[in-house]
Amino acid sequence: MLTEKITADKLIPIFDLGSRCKLEEFDTATRDKLFPQNNKLFALFHDTLTAKLLVATDFDGFDHIKTFSNMLHNMPIKRAKSICYVEDVTKVGRAHAFEIWRDKTGLFKQLIEQIIATGECSDEQLRGCLIKQYPNLMPLLLNLNEFNVEQAFKILVDEQTSAVNLIDAVNLDYTTLFGNLDTLYKNSSYTSNVAQLTPGLIHQAHGGYIVIKIDELINNASLWYQLKSVLKHGVLNWRPSNQAIQTELKPDAAPIDVKVILVGDRFAISQLTEGDRALSSLASSFIDFSSEFNVSEQPIANYVGYIKSLITDANLLPLSACGLKRLLQLSSRWCEHNNYLSLNEAKLTTLLSYCHQIALGNKLDSIDSNTLNTVLELQYEALNGYIRLSNEGIIEKQIILETHGSKIGQINGLSVLEMDGHPESFGEPIRITATGHLNGDGDISDVERKAELAGNIHAKSMMIIQGFFTHTFAKPLPLPISANLVFEQSYGEIDGDSAALAGTCALLSMFAQKPIAQNLAVTGAIDQFGTVLAVGGINEKLEGFLRICELNGQTDMGVLIPAANIINLNLSDKLVAAVNNEQLAIYPITHIDQAIELLMDIKAGTVDDEGSLYNIIQLLAEENDKLDDNETGFVKKLKQLYAKIIGKQGCNN
């Protein structure tokens, strides 16, 4: 079974930009262009009066405010509203709420001054300021004068703008979100008036949108239940800042016309749903903002235009042709898939900002690939403390990882290490060994699991390995095996199923007494039929094995990976050079039989194919069965002899 090596053109993604290659040749694209599937639904939410709550997924580095602002920019403009309060100075404690157009607040104030000065104003101009007609408003205004107007009249949000506002609500408590009624201590008593009404963000968003992080509501559940009440009833009652003090002022509940956008990751959304099952029925729509841009579904020009907008907004140097190509490769690597590009705006902007500083220092007029590589190298050097320790362990032979020769029951698996508090993961090979014999109870013992150093997915993979042996050999009787599988020099918890292929090959090597080439490493999950399945962290794993081989002085090495992971390959320049120089061979495989042939230089075959690996194991198992049968017959004869001896002794007595 011939397994072809991966060619150099599949080691890194290549993106077709057409005839354009420079950033300035692309049109700037706003964020809403990246989510065309969401724009139509958001437009419906915007236009539907009864739609009040939208739930949207969030992700690290996502600028939700700019995204929703871009979406609103392309929709019909709605006039922003404001709320004004006028106290009835003829009655104690009464204050009434009225809605006005926010872009008319300046004119409305002028009309109040005119009323105070002359006792009259233009009815037409007054009607133009009001959202609807209020018959009781003019009598209240006529009672205002220059002495009481500051205490008896207030516009909650005094901004002269016609566009709908979009409020980003952060660091929330009750007062910040819903406002309150302050009290004034004067003449040994507490008093209150309209001037003491402190608006919250919900009042500022009146007639527009408010965006709230779900985490804010999870941390303070009372905010969510009050918000629900506002959405349901359309009004918000005022609460005194000090609830222990009774105030004379009893203002009308504030009319609230607001559309709420809740943003959070899927875990936060599920937490809020578990706390209040009414969320699903209350929400008008759910929108999923993907953290990745799919180049197979959208023109890549949209993504390049988005990068251009980030650079323009941050006033950074442009990308050169080679710089753009390198950034696309890097963005794809962050996604671990060659059809996707990262939308982590914070990460992209930080990287480009660092490159801007390096380029300025080198007196460049653009950011090229060398500049990007310089920043990446600086970041790597600042974060590779764990890798340096790993290298020292290999050099000093404190960690045993053999990359020369061959050995029975030992294989180099590939793993990805993730450290608490460390932002990056890195690849590191791990030595997996198998011991055992073909005369047991059919059990494969997972030492990691028994030592409570393995997670549930790893435990599942060990059961799948046992299922593979049962499927391959046990027809119709169970395979009489007993084996131990160990991840050597692993002192932390391991999880995942990516070592299942390596572990199975180590067991097969041990049972058949066929050595495994140590200059080859393996990663891949399997099913019970031996099909090799895709795994994660493929790039880090390959780079980790190359690092160890270099330390061991190995220049002829190979790696077996699942064929399904070819789409995930986005390798470093050093790895690409190793492949091009024929120092490293990467073999994409779809079945364990291919791995057996590459690792042990013997065909897997079937249990009936003479000379094949499976046939050798089957014959050894059958030979053990015969020995067991012979042993059983011998034991029976001993028992019969013993019975006769006991019988004779009984007769003599």
VMD Tcl script that draws the C-alpha trace (Angstrom):
set ca {
  {0.00 0.00 0.00}
  {1.85 3.07 -1.27}
  {1.38 6.29 0.72}
  {2.43 9.44 -1.15}
  {4.23 12.24 0.67}
  {2.62 15.65 0.87}
  {4.02 18.03 -1.71}
  {5.32 21.50 -0.85}
  {2.33 23.31 -2.40}
  {0.04 21.90 0.33}
  {2.15 23.01 3.30}
  {0.82 26.59 3.44}
  {-2.41 28.17 2.18}
  {-2.31 30.19 -1.02}
  {-5.04 32.79 -1.48}
  {-6.07 33.94 -4.94}
  {-6.33 37.73 -4.99}
  {-6.82 37.90 -8.73}
  {-4.95 40.60 -10.58}
  {-4.61 42.73 -7.44}
  {-1.76 42.24 -5.02}
  {-1.38 45.53 -3.09}
  {-3.63 46.71 -0.30}
  {-4.38 50.06 -1.92}
  {-5.90 48.25 -4.91}
  {-8.78 47.01 -2.74}
  {-11.84 48.96 -1.63}
  {-12.31 49.51 2.09}
  {-14.94 47.16 3.56}
  {-16.84 47.93 6.75}
  {-17.50 45.21 9.29}
  {-21.10 44.64 8.24}
  {-19.83 43.45 4.83}
  {-18.29 40.47 6.61}
  {-21.66 39.26 7.91}
  {-24.06 39.54 4.96}
  {-26.23 36.77 6.36}
  {-26.92 38.88 9.48}
  {-27.66 42.21 7.80}
  {-31.14 41.32 6.54}
  {-32.26 39.94 9.89}
  {-30.90 42.97 11.72}
  {-32.76 45.21 9.27}
  {-36.01 43.42 10.17}
  {-35.22 43.89 13.86}
  {-34.55 47.57 13.20}
  {-37.83 48.14 11.33}
  {-40.17 46.04 13.49}
  {-41.64 48.18 16.28}
  {-42.50 45.24 18.53}
  {-39.04 43.66 18.28}
  {-37.20 44.73 21.44}
  {-34.52 42.15 22.24}
  {-31.75 40.73 20.06}
  {-29.21 38.16 21.29}
  {-25.90 38.01 19.42}
  {-22.87 35.77 19.88}
  {-19.63 37.50 20.73}
  {-15.99 36.39 20.54}
  {-12.57 37.59 21.66}
  {-11.42 40.67 19.81}
  {-14.88 41.39 18.34}
  {-15.82 45.08 18.24}
  {-19.59 44.74 18.48}
  {-20.26 48.48 18.75}
  {-18.49 49.29 15.47}
  {-20.17 46.31 13.79}
  {-23.68 47.36 14.78}
  {-22.85 50.98 13.95}
  {-21.84 49.91 10.44}
  {-25.10 47.99 10.10}
  {-27.20 50.95 11.27}
  {-25.37 53.28 8.92}
  {-26.87 51.46 5.93}
  {-30.44 51.45 7.27}
  {-33.21 54.07 7.20}
  {-32.50 56.73 9.80}
  {-34.83 56.95 12.78}
  {-35.07 60.11 14.86}
  {-33.65 59.90 18.35}
  {-35.92 60.67 21.28}
  {-35.48 62.29 24.65}
  {-37.53 62.56 27.82}
  {-38.27 65.80 29.62}
  {-39.81 66.23 33.08}
  {-41.88 69.19 34.21}
  {-42.89 69.48 37.85}
  {-46.36 70.69 38.73}
  {-45.35 73.52 41.05}
  {-48.97 73.96 42.20}
  {-49.01 70.46 43.72}
  {-46.52 68.85 46.05}
  {-44.54 65.93 44.65}
  {-45.98 65.73 41.14}
  {-43.75 65.66 38.03}
  {-44.86 64.62 34.57}
  {-42.89 63.04 31.73}
  {-43.06 64.09 28.08}
  {-41.25 62.78 25.00}
  {-39.55 65.20 22.63}
  {-37.39 64.79 19.54}
  {-33.78 64.90 20.57}
  {-32.75 67.12 17.67}
  {-35.30 69.68 18.91}
  {-34.01 70.01 22.47}
  {-32.33 73.35 21.71}
  {-35.53 74.80 20.24}
  {-37.60 73.40 23.11}
  {-35.39 75.18 25.66}
  {-35.79 78.43 23.74}
  {-39.57 78.02 23.82}
  {-39.44 77.48 27.62}
  {-37.46 80.71 28.00}
  {-39.99 82.48 25.78}
  {-42.90 81.19 27.86}
  {-41.24 82.33 31.08}
  {-40.55 85.76 29.61}
  {-43.80 86.41 27.72}
  {-46.26 83.75 28.85}
  {-46.72 82.46 25.30}
  {-44.96 80.66 22.43}
  {-45.61 79.42 18.92}
  {-47.98 76.43 19.03}
  {-46.59 75.18 15.73}
  {-43.01 75.22 16.99}
  {-44.02 73.51 20.24}
  {-45.88 70.76 18.36}
  {-42.78 70.28 16.20}
  {-40.72 69.48 19.29}
  {-43.13 66.93 20.73}
  {-43.37 63.32 19.65}
  {-47.10 63.40 20.39}
  {-49.53 66.00 21.68}
  {-49.84 66.56 25.43}
  {-52.85 68.75 26.41}
  {-51.56 69.14 29.98}
  {-48.08 70.31 28.99}
  {-48.78 74.01 28.33}
  {-50.47 74.67 31.71}
  {-47.46 73.16 33.47}
  {-45.04 75.29 31.44}
  {-47.01 78.46 32.22}
  {-46.38 77.88 35.95}
  {-42.62 77.96 35.46}
  {-40.64 81.09 36.23}
  {-37.04 82.17 36.43}
  {-36.86 81.14 40.10}
  {-38.22 77.59 39.85}
  {-37.31 76.52 36.32}
  {-33.96 75.01 37.26}
  {-35.58 72.74 39.86}
  {-38.87 72.06 38.09}
  {-37.75 71.37 34.51}
  {-35.23 68.89 33.13}
  {-34.38 67.20 29.84}
  {-32.81 63.85 30.72}
  {-30.59 63.58 27.64}
  {-29.65 66.93 26.18}
  {-27.96 66.08 22.89}
  {-28.86 67.74 19.63}
  {-28.60 64.83 17.22}
  {-31.13 63.37 14.82}
  {-29.62 59.87 14.41}
  {-30.61 56.94 16.55}
  {-28.12 56.46 19.35}
  {-26.21 53.27 20.09}
  {-25.13 52.99 23.71}
  {-22.38 50.62 24.84}
  {-23.36 49.68 28.40}
  {-20.35 48.57 30.49}
  {-19.42 48.42 34.19}
  {-23.06 48.28 35.14}
  {-24.83 48.68 38.44}
  {-28.45 49.68 39.02}
  {-27.83 53.43 38.96}
  {-25.59 53.32 35.89}
  {-28.18 51.41 33.87}
  {-31.50 52.65 35.23}
  {-30.64 55.95 36.92}
  {-32.15 57.13 40.21}
  {-33.76 59.98 42.09}
  {-31.18 61.76 44.19}
  {-32.07 63.55 47.39}
  {-30.80 66.92 48.65}
  {-30.11 67.46 52.36}
  {-31.16 71.00 53.20}
  {-32.39 72.71 56.38}
  {-32.11 69.49 58.42}
  {-34.32 67.52 56.00}
  {-34.15 65.67 52.69}
  {-35.81 67.20 49.66}
  {-36.00 66.26 46.02}
  {-37.01 67.87 42.78}
  {-36.86 67.22 39.06}
  {-33.27 68.47 38.91}
  {-32.28 65.49 41.11}
  {-33.40 62.96 38.46}
  {-30.23 61.19 37.34}
  {-30.73 59.42 34.01}
  {-29.22 55.99 33.38}
  {-27.91 54.50 30.16}
  {-31.39 53.14 29.42}
  {-32.70 56.75 29.28}
  {-29.83 57.78 27.02}
  {-30.75 54.95 24.66}
  {-34.42 56.03 24.47}
  {-35.55 55.68 20.88}
  {-32.37 53.81 19.94}
  {-30.22 50.87 20.94}
  {-28.36 49.71 24.01}
  {-25.73 46.96 23.79}
  {-25.15 44.98 26.98}
  {-22.65 42.22 27.67}
  {-24.46 39.17 29.03}
  {-21.70 38.71 31.63}
  {-22.82 42.00 33.19}
  {-26.31 40.57 33.74}
  {-25.07 37.20 34.99}
  {-22.96 38.95 37.63}
  {-25.97 41.00 38.75}
  {-29.20 39.10 38.10}
  {-31.41 41.92 39.42}
  {-30.38 44.05 36.42}
  {-31.71 41.40 34.04}
  {-35.10 41.13 35.74}
  {-35.50 44.92 35.85}
  {-34.51 45.09 32.17}
  {-37.09 42.43 31.35}
  {-39.77 44.49 33.07}
  {-38.80 47.60 31.10}
  {-38.98 45.71 27.79}
  {-42.33 44.20 28.71}
  {-44.09 47.32 29.98}
  {-42.22 50.11 28.18}
  {-41.81 52.23 31.32}
  {-39.29 52.57 34.14}
  {-40.20 53.75 37.64}
  {-37.74 55.94 39.48}
  {-36.01 54.57 42.54}
  {-34.51 56.85 45.21}
  {-30.75 56.64 45.56}
  {-31.30 56.09 49.29}
  {-34.32 53.83 49.62}
  {-34.43 54.35 53.38}
  {-35.47 57.98 52.79}
  {-39.00 58.85 51.70}
  {-39.06 61.74 49.22}
  {-41.95 64.04 48.44}
  {-41.38 63.92 44.69}
  {-43.23 61.14 42.89}
  {-42.32 61.53 39.20}
  {-44.13 59.71 36.43}
  {-42.55 56.51 35.25}
  {-40.22 57.26 32.37}
  {-41.46 56.05 28.97}
  {-38.76 53.79 27.53}
  {-38.64 52.89 23.85}
  {-35.40 51.00 23.42}
  {-34.07 48.03 21.50}
  {-31.71 45.90 23.58}
  {-28.84 43.89 22.07}
  {-27.33 41.27 24.38}
  {-23.90 40.04 23.33}
  {-21.92 37.13 24.74}
  {-20.28 33.86 23.88}
  {-22.35 30.67 23.73}
  {-21.47 29.74 27.31}
  {-22.72 33.09 28.63}
  {-25.93 32.78 26.59}
  {-26.53 29.28 27.95}
  {-25.91 30.50 31.51}
  {-28.49 33.29 31.14}
  {-30.96 30.85 29.57}
  {-30.50 28.41 32.45}
  {-31.14 31.23 34.91}
  {-34.26 32.40 33.08}
  {-35.96 30.10 30.59}
  {-38.01 33.07 29.37}
  {-35.04 34.41 27.40}
  {-35.80 32.27 24.35}
  {-39.40 33.49 24.14}
  {-38.53 37.09 24.98}
  {-35.78 37.44 22.37}
  {-37.04 38.58 18.98}
  {-34.00 37.17 17.16}
  {-30.69 35.41 17.66}
  {-27.70 36.36 15.51}
  {-24.48 34.39 15.29}
  {-21.36 36.44 14.53}
  {-18.72 34.02 13.34}
  {-15.20 34.60 14.59}
  {-13.86 33.53 11.20}
  {-14.25 34.67 7.60}
  {-14.99 31.82 5.16}
  {-13.17 32.43 1.88}
  {-15.15 29.66 0.18}
  {-18.43 31.52 0.81}
  {-17.41 35.17 0.33}
  {-14.99 37.05 -1.92}
  {-11.63 37.38 -0.22}
  {-11.64 41.01 -1.38}
  {-14.12 41.73 1.45}
  {-11.63 40.50 4.03}
  {-8.74 42.43 2.49}
  {-10.98 45.51 2.48}
  {-11.66 44.90 6.17}
  {-7.91 44.76 6.90}
  {-7.56 48.01 4.98}
  {-10.23 49.62 7.18}
  {-8.40 48.51 10.36}
  {-5.18 50.05 9.06}
  {-6.96 53.26 8.02}
  {-8.81 53.63 11.35}
  {-5.58 53.15 13.31}
  {-3.58 55.40 10.94}
  {-0.98 52.70 10.25}
  {1.38 52.12 7.35}
  {-0.12 50.07 4.49}
  {0.78 46.46 3.78}
  {3.05 45.68 0.86}
  {2.15 42.82 -1.51}
  {4.34 40.33 0.36}
  {3.14 41.73 3.70}
  {-0.48 41.18 2.72}
  {0.27 37.61 1.62}
  {2.05 36.87 4.92}
  {-0.76 38.37 7.01}
  {-3.36 36.23 5.24}
  {-1.31 33.10 5.94}
  {-0.96 34.05 9.59}
  {-4.64 34.90 9.94}
  {-5.53 31.51 8.48}
  {-3.16 29.75 10.89}
  {-4.94 31.32 13.85}
  {-8.12 29.62 12.58}
  {-6.37 26.26 11.99}
  {-8.11 25.95 8.64}
  {-7.06 27.13 5.19}
  {-10.56 28.20 4.17}
  {-10.92 30.58 7.10}
  {-9.40 33.90 8.16}
  {-9.46 35.36 11.65}
  {-11.77 38.24 12.59}
  {-10.10 38.81 15.94}
  {-9.86 42.56 15.49}
  {-7.89 43.20 18.67}
  {-5.24 40.62 17.74}
  {-4.96 41.88 14.16}
  {-4.74 45.53 15.18}
  {-2.11 44.84 17.85}
  {0.06 42.92 15.40}
  {-0.23 45.59 12.72}
  {0.51 48.35 15.26}
  {3.72 46.61 16.33}
  {4.67 46.17 12.67}
  {4.00 49.87 12.09}
  {6.53 50.80 14.80}
  {9.17 48.40 13.43}
  {8.65 49.69 9.88}
  {8.95 53.31 11.00}
  {12.18 52.49 12.82}
  {13.54 50.90 9.63}
  {12.37 53.89 7.56}
  {10.00 51.79 5.45}
  {6.95 53.16 3.68}
  {4.96 49.93 4.11}
  {4.72 46.79 6.25}
  {6.37 43.87 4.45}
  {6.65 40.16 5.28}
  {10.05 40.63 6.96}
  {8.54 43.17 9.34}
  {5.72 40.78 10.21}
  {8.20 37.96 10.77}
  {10.29 40.20 13.03}
  {7.31 40.92 15.29}
  {6.32 37.24 15.33}
  {9.85 36.26 16.29}
  {9.89 38.82 19.12}
  {6.59 37.46 20.43}
  {7.88 33.89 20.18}
  {11.11 34.69 22.05}
  {9.16 36.42 24.80}
  {6.86 33.41 25.28}
  {9.11 30.39 24.77}
  {10.22 29.81 28.37}
  {8.50 26.42 28.46}
  {10.07 25.46 25.13}
  {13.54 26.32 26.44}
  {12.97 24.08 29.45}
  {11.79 21.31 27.14}
  {14.89 21.69 24.98}
  {17.15 21.49 28.02}
  {15.45 18.26 29.07}
  {16.17 16.71 25.67}
  {19.76 17.94 25.49}
  {20.56 16.76 29.03}
  {18.82 13.39 28.38}
  {16.46 13.96 31.27}
  {13.60 13.46 28.83}
  {13.99 10.40 26.63}
  {12.69 10.81 23.09}
  {14.43 8.51 20.64}
  {14.60 9.56 16.99}
  {17.13 7.00 15.71}
  {16.87 3.27 15.11}
  {13.81 1.12 15.76}
  {12.20 -0.40 18.83}
  {9.44 -2.87 19.65}
  {6.43 -1.46 21.45}
  {7.65 2.15 21.44}
  {6.42 5.03 19.27}
  {6.70 8.81 19.13}
  {3.27 10.35 19.48}
  {2.61 14.04 18.88}
  {0.91 16.25 21.44}
  {0.12 19.91 22.06}
  {0.91 21.34 25.49}
  {-1.29 24.05 26.96}
  {-0.09 25.77 30.12}
  {-2.30 27.66 32.57}
  {-1.72 31.37 32.22}
  {0.23 30.93 28.97}
  {-1.47 32.43 25.90}
  {0.12 30.09 23.37}
  {0.28 26.31 23.04}
  {3.23 24.43 21.58}
  {3.91 21.00 20.18}
  {5.93 18.34 21.93}
  {6.41 14.67 21.04}
  {5.66 12.11 23.71}
  {7.08 8.60 24.03}
  {4.32 5.99 24.16}
  {5.22 2.43 25.17}
  {3.28 -0.82 25.24}
  {4.00 -4.01 27.17}
  {1.99 -7.18 27.53}
  {1.43 -10.69 26.25}
  {-1.01 -12.81 24.26}
  {-2.25 -14.81 27.20}
  {-4.60 -12.70 29.23}
  {-8.17 -11.71 29.91}
  {-8.59 -9.43 26.90}
  {-7.90 -6.21 28.83}
  {-5.78 -3.23 27.66}
  {-4.80 -1.29 30.76}
  {-4.53 2.50 30.43}
  {-2.01 3.55 33.08}
  {-2.87 7.26 32.71}
  {-6.52 6.56 33.44}
  {-5.76 4.35 36.43}
  {-3.46 7.02 37.84}
  {-6.25 9.58 37.34}
  {-4.07 11.59 34.96}
  {-6.39 11.35 31.96}
  {-9.61 13.02 30.87}
  {-12.81 11.49 29.61}
  {-12.02 11.84 25.90}
  {-8.72 10.03 26.41}
  {-10.57 7.26 28.27}
  {-13.01 6.97 25.38}
  {-10.11 6.64 22.90}
  {-8.67 3.74 24.94}
  {-12.03 1.95 24.73}
  {-12.03 2.52 20.97}
  {-8.58 0.91 20.76}
  {-9.93 -2.12 22.56}
  {-12.85 -2.15 20.14}
  {-10.43 -2.11 17.22}
  {-8.64 -5.22 18.50}
  {-11.94 -6.98 19.09}
  {-13.12 -6.13 15.58}
  {-9.83 -7.10 13.90}
  {-8.98 -10.34 15.70}
  {-11.79 -11.67 17.87}
  {-13.86 -13.74 15.47}
  {-15.67 -15.45 17.10}
  {-13.76 -15.75 20.40}
  {-12.26 -12.90 22.48}
  {-8.59 -12.17 21.82}
  {-6.58 -13.46 24.81}
  {-4.44 -10.37 25.37}
  {-3.18 -8.45 28.34}
  {-1.37 -5.14 27.86}
  {-0.30 -1.87 29.44}
  {-0.17 1.40 27.50}
  {1.88 4.23 29.02}
  {2.59 7.86 28.09}
  {6.15 7.96 29.40}
  {7.39 10.95 31.44}
  {3.99 12.59 31.38}
  {3.32 14.15 34.78}
  {0.26 16.29 34.10}
  {-3.27 15.49 33.01}
  {-3.68 14.45 29.40}
  {-6.84 14.41 27.35}
  {-7.98 14.03 23.79}
  {-7.96 11.17 21.31}
  {-5.14 12.25 18.99}
  {-2.78 9.60 20.39}
  {-5.15 6.71 19.65}
  {-3.42 5.81 16.36}
  {0.04 5.90 17.97}
  {-1.09 3.83 20.95}
  {-2.68 1.19 18.72}
  {0.47 0.91 16.59}
  {2.59 0.50 19.74}
  {0.34 -2.35 20.91}
  {0.44 -4.06 17.51}
  {4.22 -3.78 17.47}
  {4.45 -5.35 20.92}
  {2.07 -8.24 20.12}
  {3.72 -9.03 16.76}
  {7.26 -8.31 18.04}
  {7.86 -6.00 15.06}
  {10.00 -2.87 15.70}
  {8.82 0.67 14.94}
  {11.08 3.20 13.20}
  {11.86 5.89 15.78}
  {12.53 8.62 13.21}
  {8.79 8.63 12.46}
  {6.12 10.26 14.59}
  {2.37 9.72 14.52}
  {-0.77 11.69 15.31}
  {-4.37 10.82 14.62}
  {-7.54 9.49 16.17}
  {-9.10 6.24 14.96}
  {-12.46 4.53 15.00}
  {-13.08 0.86 15.78}
  {-12.55 -0.07 12.13}
  {-9.09 1.55 11.94}
  {-10.14 4.63 9.97}
  {-7.82 7.53 10.80}
  {-9.63 10.67 11.94}
  {-8.62 14.35 12.03}
  {-7.06 15.98 15.10}
  {-6.32 19.50 16.28}
  {-3.06 21.43 16.65}
  {-1.50 19.77 13.60}
  {0.93 22.62 12.83}
  {2.24 22.87 16.39}
  {2.69 19.10 16.53}
  {4.77 18.97 13.36}
  {6.94 21.89 14.43}
  {7.45 20.31 17.85}
  {8.73 17.07 16.30}
  {11.13 18.95 14.01}
  {12.47 20.82 17.05}
  {13.20 17.57 18.92}
  {14.79 15.93 15.86}
  {17.13 18.89 15.41}
  {18.19 18.60 19.05}
  {18.86 14.87 18.55}
  {20.79 15.48 15.33}
  {18.24 13.64 13.19}
  {18.04 14.91 9.61}
  {15.90 12.15 8.09}
  {12.46 12.07 9.66}
  {8.83 11.62 8.86}
  {5.42 12.33 10.32}
  {2.18 10.44 9.77}
  {-0.90 12.65 9.91}
  {-4.59 12.13 9.08}
  {-5.28 12.93 5.43}
  {-8.25 14.99 6.61}
  {-5.79 17.42 8.24}
  {-4.19 18.52 4.96}
  {-6.65 21.44 4.87}
  {-5.23 22.56 8.25}
  {-1.56 22.67 7.25}
  {-0.03 26.12 7.63}
  {3.58 25.43 8.49}
  {6.51 27.60 9.50}
  {9.21 28.55 7.02}
  {11.65 26.19 8.78}
  {9.31 23.22 8.32}
  {8.65 24.08 4.69}
  {12.41 24.25 4.08}
  {12.88 20.86 5.78}
  {10.29 19.31 3.45}
  {11.80 20.96 0.38}
  {15.27 19.73 1.39}
  {13.87 16.19 1.81}
  {14.80 16.13 5.49}
  {11.18 15.74 6.54}
  {8.47 13.66 4.89}
  {4.79 14.15 5.77}
  {2.55 11.18 5.03}
  {-1.23 11.72 4.91}
  {-3.01 8.47 5.81}
  {-6.64 7.40 5.94}
  {-6.33 3.98 7.62}
  {-4.16 2.37 10.26}
  {-2.98 -0.22 7.72}
  {-0.97 2.53 5.99}
  {0.63 3.49 9.30}
  {1.62 -0.11 10.00}
  {3.41 -0.42 6.67}
  {5.28 2.88 7.11}
  {6.21 2.35 10.75}
  {7.07 -1.37 10.79}
  {7.89 -2.07 7.14}
  {5.36 -4.89 6.97}
  {1.93 -5.08 5.41}
  {-1.01 -5.09 7.77}
  {-2.97 -7.54 5.62}
  {-5.67 -9.64 7.29}
  {-5.58 -12.43 9.83}
  {-5.56 -14.89 6.91}
  {-2.83 -13.20 4.81}
  {0.32 -15.21 5.38}
  {3.22 -13.10 6.59}
  {1.13 -10.03 7.31}
  {1.18 -8.29 10.71}
  {-2.36 -9.29 11.58}
  {-1.64 -12.89 10.55}
  {1.45 -13.01 12.79}
  {-0.57 -11.81 15.78}
  {-3.38 -14.25 15.02}
  {-0.96 -17.20 14.77}
  {0.72 -16.22 18.03}
  {-2.69 -16.00 19.69}
  {-3.68 -19.43 18.38}
  {-0.39 -20.89 19.59}
  {-1.10 -19.52 23.04}
  {-4.58 -21.06 22.89}
  {-3.00 -24.50 22.20}
  {-0.66 -24.07 25.13}
  {-3.62 -23.17 27.29}
  {-5.48 -26.29 26.08}
  {-2.47 -28.51 26.85}
  {-2.14 -26.93 30.26}
  {-5.84 -27.47 30.92}
  {-5.56 -31.21 29.98}
  {-2.60 -31.65 32.27}
  {-4.49 -30.02 35.14}
  {-7.45 -32.35 34.54}
  {-5.15 -35.44 34.76}
  {-3.70 -34.15 38.02}
  {-7.15 -33.67 39.44}
  {-8.19 -37.20 38.41}
  {-5.04 -38.65 39.98}
  {-5.67 -36.69 43.16}
  {-9.26 -37.99 43.31}
  {-8.05 -41.60 42.98}
  {-5.49 -41.15 45.76}
  {-8.09 -39.64 48.07}
  {-10.53 -42.46 47.19}
  {-8.01 -45.19 48.03}
  {-7.16 -43.56 51.33}
  {-10.85 -43.54 52.19}
  {-11.24 -47.25 51.45}
  {-8.20 -48.17 53.60}
  {-9.65 -46.24 56.50}
}
mol new
graphics top color blue
foreach p $ca { graphics top sphere $p radius 0.5 }
foreach p [lrange $ca 0 end-1] q [lrange $ca 1 end] { graphics top cylinder $p $q radius 0.2 }
display resetview
